[in-house]
Amino acid sequence: MVTLSLGTPGSHAGFGTSRAWRAIAAGMFILGFAGCGSRHDAGEKYYLVSANIKNAYWQAAGAGLVEAARSLGVAAELVGPENYDPQAEAQALRDAAAKEPAGILISVTDANVIKPAIDEAIAKKVLVITVDSDAPLSRRLTFIGTNNYQAGLMGGRVLADKLHNKGNVVFYTMPGQPNLDERLQGYKTVLGDRAQMKIMQIVDAKGDPGIAFDTTKQLLTKNPAPDAFVCLVSFACPEVADVLDRNKVSGKVVVAMDTDPNTLGWIQKGLIDATIAQKPYTMSHYGVLMLDSLHHLKLPNLDMNWAEDTRSPVPMFVDTGATLIDKNNVGSFLKTQTTASKQ
């Protein structure tokens, strides 16, 4: 289920519109979901730009992109670097914008690096929506994705419960990536209310699973060793669990992110306590439908401060939701995914 949230902070989330535009805007999302192929041009194309595009998470997002485009009778493509490279991602965005597409979705690795490229695309009248990770100070039209602060609170409560409110915690993240920073802040809020829970180390995984693996090995040699490992990135906790398994270490709390098959497998084996599942397929699928509506309804002006328009037809934030998965529901989750993939 997609929830439209109109109160999430962002600098460009509304624009001045005529009364006639406001009247037709109410039907924007209905038109987007209708998927009427006859109104689309032969060369109409949408892009999803990200980094680490071979990652299972982004392959799921790519599937949502393609399925939405197929339903509309248009073209779509997932582009960007295969590793964590904000500069390369910014160039991929510029390259996509140069092709004058119907619209672009982008997940922001580094807001400082990506913001100028987003603003350049908007200046060229190319529609840009951020998904998964936002650049709220850019001129993007809206953000579609997880409420990452709330996801951090969700994970933090699980962590506190499993640790009985006491212990040293290590985080694996990539500092500077907006969605990851928001998740960390959610965890910090929970830890801030528990004096006996401490952050032992924040590891910059730099998009490299090997760093997570090697760092975990080193941390286990410390005295005291960490009591818990929290992964704000999807690739880290399978590495943590692998190290714990190889060294026959038990009794550690591990809270992961996303639904990489290895993560779910380690939950079944008891080496990962829980993970927070996002909806990358939904983000890109819904994003294309929204871009399609905006493209065909022709926004009168992209360069406005939308937050100040209380009758804006575009929401400030579309929350696609998050689900906690642990040993109690991992089986049903996997069954649901298998059923959905066959439909």
Secondary structure as a PSIPRED ss2 file (coil, helix, strand):
# PSIPRED VFORMAT (PSIPRED V4.0)

   1 M C   1.000  0.000  0.000
   2 V C   1.000  0.000  0.000
   3 T E   0.000  0.000  1.000
   4 L E   0.000  0.000  1.000
   5 S E   0.000  0.000  1.000
   6 L C   1.000  0.000  0.000
   7 G C   1.000  0.000  0.000
   8 T C   1.000  0.000  0.000
   9 P C   1.000  0.000  0.000
  10 G C   1.000  0.000  0.000
  11 S C   1.000  0.000  0.000
  12 H C   1.000  0.000  0.000
  13 A C   1.000  0.000  0.000
  14 G C   1.000  0.000  0.000
  15 F C   1.000  0.000  0.000
  16 G C   1.000  0.000  0.000
  17 T C   1.000  0.000  0.000
  18 S C   1.000  0.000  0.000
  19 R H   0.000  1.000  0.000
  20 A H   0.000  1.000  0.000
  21 W H   0.000  1.000  0.000
  22 R H   0.000  1.000  0.000
  23 A H   0.000  1.000  0.000
  24 I H   0.000  1.000  0.000
  25 A H   0.000  1.000  0.000
  26 A C   1.000  0.000  0.000
  27 G C   1.000  0.000  0.000
  28 M H   0.000  1.000  0.000
  29 F H   0.000  1.000  0.000
  30 I H   0.000  1.000  0.000
  31 L H   0.000  1.000  0.000
  32 G H   0.000  1.000  0.000
  33 F H   0.000  1.000  0.000
  34 A H   0.000  1.000  0.000
  35 G C   1.000  0.000  0.000
  36 C C   1.000  0.000  0.000
  37 G H   0.000  1.000  0.000
  38 S H   0.000  1.000  0.000
  39 R H   0.000  1.000  0.000
  40 H C   1.000  0.000  0.000
  41 D C   1.000  0.000  0.000
  42 A C   1.000  0.000  0.000
  43 G C   1.000  0.000  0.000
  44 E C   1.000  0.000  0.000
  45 K E   0.000  0.000  1.000
  46 Y E   0.000  0.000  1.000
  47 Y E   0.000  0.000  1.000
  48 L E   0.000  0.000  1.000
  49 V E   0.000  0.000  1.000
  50 S C   1.000  0.000  0.000
  51 A C   1.000  0.000  0.000
  52 N C   1.000  0.000  0.000
  53 I C   1.000  0.000  0.000
  54 K C   1.000  0.000  0.000
  55 N C   1.000  0.000  0.000
  56 A H   0.000  1.000  0.000
  57 Y H   0.000  1.000  0.000
  58 W H   0.000  1.000  0.000
  59 Q H   0.000  1.000  0.000
  60 A H   0.000  1.000  0.000
  61 A H   0.000  1.000  0.000
  62 G H   0.000  1.000  0.000
  63 A H   0.000  1.000  0.000
  64 G H   0.000  1.000  0.000
  65 L H   0.000  1.000  0.000
  66 V H   0.000  1.000  0.000
  67 E H   0.000  1.000  0.000
  68 A H   0.000  1.000  0.000
  69 A H   0.000  1.000  0.000
  70 R H   0.000  1.000  0.000
  71 S H   0.000  1.000  0.000
  72 L H   0.000  1.000  0.000
  73 G C   1.000  0.000  0.000
  74 V C   1.000  0.000  0.000
  75 A E   0.000  0.000  1.000
  76 A E   0.000  0.000  1.000
  77 E E   0.000  0.000  1.000
  78 L E   0.000  0.000  1.000
  79 V E   0.000  0.000  1.000
  80 G C   1.000  0.000  0.000
  81 P C   1.000  0.000  0.000
  82 E C   1.000  0.000  0.000
  83 N C   1.000  0.000  0.000
  84 Y C   1.000  0.000  0.000
  85 D C   1.000  0.000  0.000
  86 P H   0.000  1.000  0.000
  87 Q H   0.000  1.000  0.000
  88 A H   0.000  1.000  0.000
  89 E H   0.000  1.000  0.000
  90 A H   0.000  1.000  0.000
  91 Q H   0.000  1.000  0.000
  92 A H   0.000  1.000  0.000
  93 L H   0.000  1.000  0.000
  94 R H   0.000  1.000  0.000
  95 D H   0.000  1.000  0.000
  96 A H   0.000  1.000  0.000
  97 A H   0.000  1.000  0.000
  98 A H   0.000  1.000  0.000
  99 K C   1.000  0.000  0.000
 100 E C   1.000  0.000  0.000
 101 P C   1.000  0.000  0.000
 102 A C   1.000  0.000  0.000
 103 G E   0.000  0.000  1.000
 104 I E   0.000  0.000  1.000
 105 L E   0.000  0.000  1.000
 106 I E   0.000  0.000  1.000
 107 S C   1.000  0.000  0.000
 108 V C   1.000  0.000  0.000
 109 T C   1.000  0.000  0.000
 110 D C   1.000  0.000  0.000
 111 A H   0.000  1.000  0.000
 112 N H   0.000  1.000  0.000
 113 V H   0.000  1.000  0.000
 114 I H   0.000  1.000  0.000
 115 K H   0.000  1.000  0.000
 116 P H   0.000  1.000  0.000
 117 A H   0.000  1.000  0.000
 118 I H   0.000  1.000  0.000
 119 D H   0.000  1.000  0.000
 120 E H   0.000  1.000  0.000
 121 A H   0.000  1.000  0.000
 122 I H   0.000  1.000  0.000
 123 A H   0.000  1.000  0.000
 124 K C   1.000  0.000  0.000
 125 K C   1.000  0.000  0.000
 126 V C   1.000  0.000  0.000
 127 L C   1.000  0.000  0.000
 128 V E   0.000  0.000  1.000
 129 I E   0.000  0.000  1.000
 130 T E   0.000  0.000  1.000
 131 V E   0.000  0.000  1.000
 132 D C   1.000  0.000  0.000
 133 S C   1.000  0.000  0.000
 134 D C   1.000  0.000  0.000
 135 A C   1.000  0.000  0.000
 136 P C   1.000  0.000  0.000
 137 L C   1.000  0.000  0.000
 138 S C   1.000  0.000  0.000
 139 R C   1.000  0.000  0.000
 140 R C   1.000  0.000  0.000
 141 L C   1.000  0.000  0.000
 142 T C   1.000  0.000  0.000
 143 F E   0.000  0.000  1.000
 144 I E   0.000  0.000  1.000
 145 G E   0.000  0.000  1.000
 146 T C   1.000  0.000  0.000
 147 N C   1.000  0.000  0.000
 148 N H   0.000  1.000  0.000
 149 Y H   0.000  1.000  0.000
 150 Q H   0.000  1.000  0.000
 151 A H   0.000  1.000  0.000
 152 G H   0.000  1.000  0.000
 153 L H   0.000  1.000  0.000
 154 M H   0.000  1.000  0.000
 155 G H   0.000  1.000  0.000
 156 G H   0.000  1.000  0.000
 157 R H   0.000  1.000  0.000
 158 V H   0.000  1.000  0.000
 159 L H   0.000  1.000  0.000
 160 A H   0.000  1.000  0.000
 161 D H   0.000  1.000  0.000
 162 K H   0.000  1.000  0.000
 163 L H   0.000  1.000  0.000
 164 H C   1.000  0.000  0.000
 165 N C   1.000  0.000  0.000
 166 K C   1.000  0.000  0.000
 167 G E   0.000  0.000  1.000
 168 N E   0.000  0.000  1.000
 169 V E   0.000  0.000  1.000
 170 V E   0.000  0.000  1.000
 171 F E   0.000  0.000  1.000
 172 Y E   0.000  0.000  1.000
 173 T E   0.000  0.000  1.000
 174 M C   1.000  0.000  0.000
 175 P C   1.000  0.000  0.000
 176 G C   1.000  0.000  0.000
 177 Q C   1.000  0.000  0.000
 178 P H   0.000  1.000  0.000
 179 N H   0.000  1.000  0.000
 180 L H   0.000  1.000  0.000
 181 D H   0.000  1.000  0.000
 182 E H   0.000  1.000  0.000
 183 R H   0.000  1.000  0.000
 184 L H   0.000  1.000  0.000
 185 Q H   0.000  1.000  0.000
 186 G H   0.000  1.000  0.000
 187 Y H   0.000  1.000  0.000
 188 K H   0.000  1.000  0.000
 189 T H   0.000  1.000  0.000
 190 V H   0.000  1.000  0.000
 191 L H   0.000  1.000  0.000
 192 G H   0.000  1.000  0.000
 193 D C   1.000  0.000  0.000
 194 R C   1.000  0.000  0.000
 195 A C   1.000  0.000  0.000
 196 Q C   1.000  0.000  0.000
 197 M E   0.000  0.000  1.000
 198 K E   0.000  0.000  1.000
 199 I E   0.000  0.000  1.000
 200 M E   0.000  0.000  1.000
 201 Q E   0.000  0.000  1.000
 202 I E   0.000  0.000  1.000
 203 V E   0.000  0.000  1.000
 204 D E   0.000  0.000  1.000
 205 A C   1.000  0.000  0.000
 206 K C   1.000  0.000  0.000
 207 G C   1.000  0.000  0.000
 208 D C   1.000  0.000  0.000
 209 P H   0.000  1.000  0.000
 210 G H   0.000  1.000  0.000
 211 I H   0.000  1.000  0.000
 212 A H   0.000  1.000  0.000
 213 F H   0.000  1.000  0.000
 214 D H   0.000  1.000  0.000
 215 T H   0.000  1.000  0.000
 216 T H   0.000  1.000  0.000
 217 K H   0.000  1.000  0.000
 218 Q H   0.000  1.000  0.000
 219 L H   0.000  1.000  0.000
 220 L C   1.000  0.000  0.000
 221 T C   1.000  0.000  0.000
 222 K C   1.000  0.000  0.000
 223 N C   1.000  0.000  0.000
 224 P C   1.000  0.000  0.000
 225 A C   1.000  0.000  0.000
 226 P C   1.000  0.000  0.000
 227 D C   1.000  0.000  0.000
 228 A E   0.000  0.000  1.000
 229 F E   0.000  0.000  1.000
 230 V E   0.000  0.000  1.000
 231 C E   0.000  0.000  1.000
 232 L C   1.000  0.000  0.000
 233 V C   1.000  0.000  0.000
 234 S C   1.000  0.000  0.000
 235 F C   1.000  0.000  0.000
 236 A H   0.000  1.000  0.000
 237 C H   0.000  1.000  0.000
 238 P H   0.000  1.000  0.000
 239 E H   0.000  1.000  0.000
 240 V H   0.000  1.000  0.000
 241 A H   0.000  1.000  0.000
 242 D H   0.000  1.000  0.000
 243 V H   0.000  1.000  0.000
 244 L H   0.000  1.000  0.000
 245 D H   0.000  1.000  0.000
 246 R H   0.000  1.000  0.000
 247 N C   1.000  0.000  0.000
 248 K C   1.000  0.000  0.000
 249 V C   1.000  0.000  0.000
 250 S C   1.000  0.000  0.000
 251 G C   1.000  0.000  0.000
 252 K C   1.000  0.000  0.000
 253 V E   0.000  0.000  1.000
 254 V E   0.000  0.000  1.000
 255 V E   0.000  0.000  1.000
 256 A E   0.000  0.000  1.000
 257 M E   0.000  0.000  1.000
 258 D C   1.000  0.000  0.000
 259 T C   1.000  0.000  0.000
 260 D C   1.000  0.000  0.000
 261 P H   0.000  1.000  0.000
 262 N H   0.000  1.000  0.000
 263 T H   0.000  1.000  0.000
 264 L H   0.000  1.000  0.000
 265 G H   0.000  1.000  0.000
 266 W H   0.000  1.000  0.000
 267 I H   0.000  1.000  0.000
 268 Q H   0.000  1.000  0.000
 269 K H   0.000  1.000  0.000
 270 G C   1.000  0.000  0.000
 271 L C   1.000  0.000  0.000
 272 I C   1.000  0.000  0.000
 273 D C   1.000  0.000  0.000
 274 A E   0.000  0.000  1.000
 275 T E   0.000  0.000  1.000
 276 I E   0.000  0.000  1.000
 277 A E   0.000  0.000  1.000
 278 Q C   1.000  0.000  0.000
 279 K C   1.000  0.000  0.000
 280 P H   0.000  1.000  0.000
 281 Y H   0.000  1.000  0.000
 282 T H   0.000  1.000  0.000
 283 M H   0.000  1.000  0.000
 284 S H   0.000  1.000  0.000
 285 H H   0.000  1.000  0.000
 286 Y H   0.000  1.000  0.000
 287 G H   0.000  1.000  0.000
 288 V H   0.000  1.000  0.000
 289 L H   0.000  1.000  0.000
 290 M H   0.000  1.000  0.000
 291 L H   0.000  1.000  0.000
 292 D H   0.000  1.000  0.000
 293 S H   0.000  1.000  0.000
 294 L H   0.000  1.000  0.000
 295 H H   0.000  1.000  0.000
 296 H H   0.000  1.000  0.000
 297 L H   0.000  1.000  0.000
 298 K C   1.000  0.000  0.000
 299 L C   1.000  0.000  0.000
 300 P C   1.000  0.000  0.000
 301 N C   1.000  0.000  0.000
 302 L C   1.000  0.000  0.000
 303 D C   1.000  0.000  0.000
 304 M C   1.000  0.000  0.000
 305 N C   1.000  0.000  0.000
 306 W H   0.000  1.000  0.000
 307 A H   0.000  1.000  0.000
 308 E H   0.000  1.000  0.000
 309 D C   1.000  0.000  0.000
 310 T C   1.000  0.000  0.000
 311 R C   1.000  0.000  0.000
 312 S C   1.000  0.000  0.000
 313 P C   1.000  0.000  0.000
 314 V C   1.000  0.000  0.000
 315 P C   1.000  0.000  0.000
 316 M C   1.000  0.000  0.000
 317 F E   0.000  0.000  1.000
 318 V E   0.000  0.000  1.000
 319 D E   0.000  0.000  1.000
 320 T C   1.000  0.000  0.000
 321 G C   1.000  0.000  0.000
 322 A C   1.000  0.000  0.000
 323 T E   0.000  0.000  1.000
 324 L E   0.000  0.000  1.000
 325 I E   0.000  0.000  1.000
 326 D E   0.000  0.000  1.000
 327 K C   1.000  0.000  0.000
 328 N C   1.000  0.000  0.000
 329 N C   1.000  0.000  0.000
 330 V H   0.000  1.000  0.000
 331 G H   0.000  1.000  0.000
 332 S H   0.000  1.000  0.000
 333 F H   0.000  1.000  0.000
 334 L H   0.000  1.000  0.000
 335 K H   0.000  1.000  0.000
 336 T H   0.000  1.000  0.000
 337 Q H   0.000  1.000  0.000
 338 T H   0.000  1.000  0.000
 339 T H   0.000  1.000  0.000
 340 A H   0.000  1.000  0.000
 341 S H   0.000  1.000  0.000
 342 K H   0.000  1.000  0.000
 343 Q C   1.000  0.000  0.000
